């Protein structure tokens, strides 16, 4: 990530932490006080992007994606997912793929562990 981006992000976080409204002028003031040179469009970009966003909520949701997809399809909305008969087959296929992969890696070197 570029220094300009990080500086703008940190400035916005500092402003939010001090319960100050995030604006382009305030971000620029922090950047100037820090003595960092940034590309001039970054502060305005971040100020506009954060103007209608609840920053506290955004911070709490960092790294949180949507629900993880269930193996074998999605669960019905009204109850528990039915027991999947494909699960043992999937595990067997995964084990077979791992075994084949390890055999391939031995073949690539020209020798096997027990040759």
N, C-alpha and C positions, 0 to 999 in steps of 0.2 A: 504494500500500500504506500502511496506517495506521502511525503512529508506534509504537503498541503492538505490532503484529505485528513490525515491523522490530527493535524493541528486544529482543523475545523471541528472534527468530532470531539476532541478533548475540550475545546472551548465551549461547544454546545453543552457538553456534560457538566462542565464547571458552572455554567450559567444555570442549568437546571438544578444542580445540587444546591445552589445558593438561592433557589426559588426566584430567579430572575427570568423574565420573558426572553426567549431566544430570538434575537433580531440580528440582522446583518451588521449594524453599527456596533452592537455589543460584542459580537464575535470578532469583528475587526479590532476593537479596543483591546481585547484579551490577546489577540495575536500580536498586536503592536507592542503591548507590555512584555510579551514573552521574547520579543526581538527575533521572531521567525519570519522569513520571507515566504509568502504563499502566493499561488496564482490567484488573481483577484476575483475570479468567478466562484471559488469554493465557498466563501462565507455566505454569499447571497443564495447559493444553491442549497446549502444546509438550512439556512433560515427559512426559505420557502418550503422545503421539504418537511420541516418540523413545525411549521406554523399551525397546522390543524391536527397534530398528532399528540396523543397523551404519551409523553416521553417516559414516564414512570412505567406505564404498561408495556411500552416497547422494550425497555431495559429488562423487565421481568420475563419477557417472552423470547429473549435471545437464545437461540439454539433449540427452541421448541418448535417442532414441525407439526404436521397434522398427525392423525392417528396412523399407526403402523399398519400396513396391509396384513391381513390375516393369511396364514398359509392355506392354500386351497380355496381361496375366494374370500368374500366379505361376509361378515356375520349378519343375520337378519336383525332389523332394528328392534323387533319386539322381544327378543329373548337371547338365550345363550346360543352359541354356534353349535351346529350339529357335529357329532364326532366324525372326523374325516377318515375315510377308509384309505385315502391316498397317502396319509402321513407315513406309515411304515414303508411304503414303496418309495416315497421321496427320500427317506433316510437311507434306504438301500442304494438308491441311485447316487446319492451324495457320497456314500462310502466307496462305491465303485469308481466314481469320478476321481476321488482322492487317490485311490489305489493306482488307477491308470496314470494319473499325473506323476506320482512318485516313480512309477516304472519308466515314464518318459524321461524324467530328469536323470535317472540312472543311465538310460540309453544315450542321452545327449553327451554324457561324459565318456562314453565308450566302454564303460565297465559297470558292473553291478556290485552291490555290497558283498554278496556271497559268491561271486564268480571265482 
